[in-house]
Amino acid sequence: MLTTGLISFREFLEAFLIVGVFLGISKKLALKKEFEISIAAIVGIILSLFMAAATYAFGDQARGVLTEKNAELLESYLMIFSGFFLAYVMFSLHGMIHRSHAGTLINAHKKLQENVFDVSLFMTIVFLVVREGFEIALFTASTALFSAFMQNFIGLMAGFAIATVFGIGTFMAYVRFSIRKVFKATEYMIILLGAALVQNGITELLEHGFNIHLDRIVAIPLNFLPAKSTLVGHFIASFTGIDQKFSLARLGIMALYIGMIYLLFLKRKKSPIKP
């Protein structure tokens, strides 16, 4: 649910920003196309929600078959895979998808500024919003396999609701958000979530598959934290990877993951382009 909510928030916020640009151009140039743009955005949002929900429904059905035997081991493998896949799609694949659609967005802007609003432009706006829904379905498909449909759907709607608040607030200019800082914060949250997934996956894999208990290797007593069986404890453990049975070995796995992601994606992203 946490992964779904975070990805949903980030992608729907991008969709709202795209729609906001079209609305801003229409309003600034007095084109009076706000209604058509809004309808196209609503159609795209409905299709996006349906696409993501269908993915979670399929994952729910697949989970019932796949996890019939050795459920703990399968979930462990999925957690490890999801941690690395999440980082890849957000820091690499996500950028490639956006670059491939940059031309489409520029052409749509030009067509709107020329005061031409036809079916092709309407469908372009729908496509640009649906693309974000496709990314949500793609990026969260692996984690959907070890979460129930309702958990994924609640996360999807929660992310959508928060993104709606941010999007409307930004467009209305009553509340000014630093979008760059919002996206940067979500990047850090995704890294932390990925580290938690990989660490929990490796911990459970070694425990159930090889009877190796990482929580006993230089244990770090965190008895002040709520038990993992409670709602708050489960939330903290799922998002940060830290619970009452935390240890130096588990911390090392998370640190190694964060270091790998930094070297593979973030350091390369920050490096200046050489002529």
VEXMARLO-967866 format. One line per field, with one value per residue (C-alpha): x, y, z. Coordinates in nm, 4 decimals. Layout:
BEGIN
u <- (X,...)
v <- (Y,...)
w <- (Z,...)
END
This chain:
BEGIN
u <- (0.0000,0.2852,0.4589,0.1352,0.0465,0.3891,0.4104,0.0469,0.1074,0.4177,0.2708,-0.0692,0.1027,0.2930,-0.0367,-0.1940,0.1058,0.0752,-0.2967,-0.2234,0.0103,-0.2633,-0.5183,-0.2719,-0.2033,-0.5740,-0.6525,-0.3577,-0.4350,-0.8129,-0.8718,-1.1664,-1.0685,-1.0674,-1.3806,-1.2455,-0.9096,-1.0808,-1.2967,-0.9897,-0.8095,-1.1064,-1.1254,-0.7519,-0.7745,-1.0649,-0.8743,-0.5598,-0.7416,-0.9075,-0.5754,-0.4021,-0.7008,-0.7092,-0.3394,-0.4002,-0.6985,-0.4822,-0.2072,-0.4583,-0.5690,-0.2100,-0.1093,-0.3741,-0.2211,0.1483,0.1662,-0.0140,0.3188,0.6216,0.4448,0.7191,0.9964,0.8020,0.7255,1.0934,1.2028,0.9352,1.0468,1.4092,1.3096,1.0668,1.3302,1.5697,1.2977,1.1449,1.4774,1.5388,1.2021,1.2058,1.5626,1.6243,1.3185,1.1069,1.3495,1.3547,0.9743,0.9567,1.2173,1.0282,0.7111,0.8705,0.8015,0.4347,0.3952,0.5693,0.3528,0.0378,0.1419,0.2017,-0.1350,-0.3132,-0.1342,-0.2468,-0.6040,-0.6668,-0.8511,-0.9499,-0.9954,-0.6236,-0.5376,-0.8135,-0.6772,-0.3213,-0.4164,-0.5961,-0.2876,-0.0523,-0.2619,-0.3138,0.0626,0.0982,-0.1588,0.0362,0.3516,0.1698,0.0498,0.3946,0.5976,0.3801,0.3000,0.5592,0.4603,0.0946,0.1691,0.2274,-0.0403,-0.4167,-0.6268,-0.7885,-0.4500,-0.3224,-0.6454,-0.6502,-0.2889,-0.3771,-0.6694,-0.4749,-0.1923,-0.4453,-0.6225,-0.3013,-0.1802,-0.5174,-0.4724,-0.1210,-0.2299,-0.5297,-0.3337,-0.0568,-0.2912,-0.5050,-0.1845,-0.3360,-0.0702,0.2670,0.4534,0.8120,0.7442,1.1147,1.1432,0.8334,0.9805,1.3185,1.1515,0.9677,1.2984,1.4463,1.1332,1.1503,1.5146,1.4267,1.1292,1.3427,1.6061,1.3338,1.1934,1.5329,1.6366,1.3088,1.3199,1.6765,1.6041,1.2977,1.4678,1.7628,1.5365,1.2834,1.5142,1.8436,1.7530,1.9889,1.8536,2.0004,1.8174,2.0514,2.3716,2.4728,2.1161,2.0109,1.7407,1.4589,1.1985,1.0493,0.9098,0.5562,0.5337,0.5321,0.1959,0.0322,-0.0828,0.1712,0.4506,0.3712,0.3700,0.7104,0.8637,0.7272,0.8424,1.1749,1.2648,1.3203,1.1408,1.2019,1.4232,1.6551,2.0272,2.3556,2.3458,2.0067,2.1290,2.4294,2.2039,2.0093,2.3298,2.4695,2.1488,2.1476,2.5139,2.4467,2.1519,2.3582,2.6459,2.4238,2.1727,2.2099,2.5852,2.5587,2.2624,2.4549,2.7751,2.8337,2.8181,3.1610,3.1938)
v <- (0.0000,0.2401,0.1784,0.2199,0.5396,0.6961,0.6105,0.7114,1.0498,1.1194,1.0163,1.1797,1.4994,1.4979,1.4463,1.7412,1.9600,1.8716,1.9519,2.2695,2.3887,2.3427,2.5203,2.8014,2.8547,2.8512,3.1015,3.3299,3.3466,3.3654,3.0574,2.9452,2.5776,2.5015,2.2866,2.0627,2.0295,1.9374,1.6739,1.5212,1.5159,1.3491,1.0820,1.0192,0.9966,0.7488,0.5306,0.5552,0.4478,0.1612,0.0451,0.0431,-0.1241,-0.3939,-0.4618,-0.5002,-0.7283,-0.9486,-0.9460,-1.0480,-1.3447,-1.4413,-1.4159,-1.6693,-1.9213,-1.8403,-1.8248,-2.1528,-2.3161,-2.1595,-1.8247,-1.6805,-1.7597,-1.6201,-1.3002,-1.2663,-1.2956,-1.0459,-0.7961,-0.8127,-0.7852,-0.4993,-0.2993,-0.2994,-0.2753,0.0257,0.2096,0.1191,0.2360,0.5602,0.6693,0.5176,0.3881,0.6819,0.9268,0.7349,0.7300,1.1040,1.1819,0.9724,1.1755,1.5205,1.5827,1.4934,1.7446,2.0230,1.9653,1.9693,2.3025,2.4525,2.3333,2.4821,2.8160,2.8212,2.8138,2.4782,2.2317,1.9226,1.5538,1.4854,1.7412,1.6087,1.2557,1.3802,1.5215,1.1965,1.0037,1.2194,1.1550,0.7847,0.7515,0.8379,0.5704,0.3202,0.4070,0.3553,0.0120,-0.0807,0.0507,-0.1133,-0.4400,-0.6427,-0.5177,-0.5808,-0.9531,-0.9612,-0.7095,-0.7583,-0.5765,-0.3433,-0.2452,-0.1516,0.0244,0.2292,0.3296,0.4237,0.6431,0.7987,0.8987,1.0332,1.2371,1.3954,1.4696,1.6337,1.8670,1.9600,2.0023,2.2232,2.4266,2.4895,2.5819,2.8133,2.9772,3.0094,2.7707,2.7690,2.4401,2.3844,2.1018,2.0347,1.9811,1.7587,1.5321,1.5312,1.4288,1.1447,1.0252,0.9971,0.8223,0.5740,0.4985,0.4377,0.2235,0.0219,-0.0317,-0.1519,-0.3927,-0.5435,-0.5689,-0.7301,-0.9636,-1.0811,-1.1154,-1.3329,-1.5320,-1.6241,-1.6996,-1.9200,-2.0667,-2.1136,-2.0716,-1.7737,-1.5034,-1.1650,-1.0041,-1.1916,-1.0631,-0.7656,-0.6894,-0.3276,-0.3229,-0.0893,-0.1912,0.1577,0.0939,-0.0508,-0.4228,-0.5130,-0.6860,-0.3496,-0.1108,0.1603,-0.0929,-0.2526,0.0903,0.1825,-0.1553,-0.1576,0.1940,0.2139,-0.1544,-0.0930,-0.2866,-0.4193,-0.6981,-0.4662,-0.5458,-0.4185,-0.6831,-0.5588,-0.1987,-0.2993,-0.4393,-0.1138,0.0929,-0.1274,-0.0880,0.2915,0.3048,0.0945,0.3109,0.6252,0.4940,0.3477,0.6296,0.9401,1.0000,0.9580,1.1951,1.4640,1.4291,1.7173,1.6293,1.6436,1.8018)
w <- (0.0000,0.0817,-0.2491,-0.4412,-0.2588,-0.3103,-0.6810,-0.7344,-0.5720,-0.7785,-1.1145,-1.0686,-0.9569,-1.2850,-1.4689,-1.2874,-1.3688,-1.7383,-1.7365,-1.5409,-1.8175,-2.0785,-1.8584,-1.7931,-2.1642,-2.2452,-1.9703,-2.0454,-2.4183,-2.3579,-2.5748,-2.3596,-2.3929,-2.0187,-2.0419,-2.3185,-2.1430,-1.8159,-1.9854,-2.1526,-1.8168,-1.6433,-1.9147,-1.8785,-1.4989,-1.5123,-1.7598,-1.5455,-1.2287,-1.4150,-1.5616,-1.2229,-1.0501,-1.3196,-1.2598,-0.8857,-0.9472,-1.1695,-0.9078,-0.6424,-0.8528,-0.9362,-0.5726,-0.4755,-0.7173,-0.6870,-0.3100,-0.2487,-0.1589,0.0047,0.0530,0.2726,0.0251,-0.2702,-0.0842,0.0073,-0.3560,-0.4618,-0.1990,-0.3141,-0.6796,-0.6075,-0.4193,-0.7129,-0.9801,-0.8045,-0.8102,-1.1752,-1.3045,-1.1050,-1.1790,-1.5221,-1.7064,-1.5894,-1.7500,-2.0781,-2.0956,-2.0347,-2.2988,-2.5534,-2.4958,-2.4806,-2.8497,-2.8084,-2.5254,-2.7215,-3.0299,-2.8183,-2.6645,-3.0086,-3.1347,-2.8347,-2.8762,-3.2383,-3.1056,-3.2706,-3.0541,-3.2457,-3.1680,-3.2025,-2.9330,-2.7081,-2.7442,-2.6895,-2.3493,-2.2639,-2.3706,-2.1628,-1.8508,-1.9252,-1.9665,-1.5986,-1.5125,-1.7198,-1.5280,-1.1964,-1.3097,-1.4419,-1.1498,-0.8825,-1.0625,-0.8708,-0.5242,-0.6084,-0.6037,-0.2280,-0.1272,-0.1299,-0.3894,-0.1354,0.0114,-0.3337,-0.4274,-0.1054,-0.1686,-0.5274,-0.4199,-0.1307,-0.3657,-0.6144,-0.3454,-0.2137,-0.5674,-0.6373,-0.3400,-0.4513,-0.8136,-0.7371,-0.4836,-0.7333,-1.0168,-0.8070,-0.6758,-0.3310,-0.2079,-0.3776,-0.3609,-0.4648,-0.7090,-0.7475,-0.3724,-0.3712,-0.6393,-0.4662,-0.1390,-0.3150,-0.4613,-0.1127,0.0114,-0.2770,-0.1967,0.1682,0.0726,-0.1695,0.1015,0.3389,0.0790,-0.0035,0.3608,0.4687,0.1693,0.2368,0.6103,0.5506,0.2720,0.4930,0.7882,0.6073,0.3456,0.5312,0.9002,0.9284,1.1603,1.0739,1.3639,1.6002,1.4399,1.6582,1.7615,1.8096,2.0792,1.9766,2.2309,2.2308,1.8822,1.8550,1.7748,1.4054,1.4544,1.5328,1.2599,1.3462,1.3887,1.0531,0.8864,1.0314,0.9502,0.5941,0.5119,0.6957,0.7379,1.1102,1.3837,1.7350,1.5970,1.4073,1.3932,1.2576,0.9845,0.8627,0.8789,0.6692,0.3966,0.3804,0.3711,0.0922,-0.1102,-0.0709,-0.1719,-0.4821,-0.5898,-0.5397,-0.7508,-1.0240,-1.0653,-0.8501,-0.8907,-1.2679,-1.2703,-1.0813,-1.2830,-1.5286,-1.8955,-2.0507,-2.3948)
END
